[in-house]
Amino acid sequence: MADLKKAFAQAQEDVKTITKRPSNDDFLFLYAHFKQAEKGDVSGSRPGMLDMVGRAKYDAWAKLKGTAAEAAMKAYIEKVGSLLQTHK
């Protein structure tokens, strides 16, 4: 688990080095998996209709309900790795 947390922390640093803008779907994937790994299942109420960005983020995170933190970390690390390959 300690190795996974180190790799997760490294992926958080590595994602900052991407020079080409990823798609909105990629951003939502990273956001949702990061939040699931750090905070667990989504909490609070869904943002209103006028907050489209907040609503998209909430929905992406809510789809991961029940996902273990370790699984979310692994998915985040893999996504960052693939983005580093294609978005440099």
Buried (B, 14 or more C-beta within 10 A) or exposed (E): EEEBEEBBEEBBEBBEEBEEEBEEEBBBBBBBBBBBBEEBEBEEEEBEEEEEEEBBBBBBBBEBEEBEBEBBBBBBBEBBEEBBEEBE
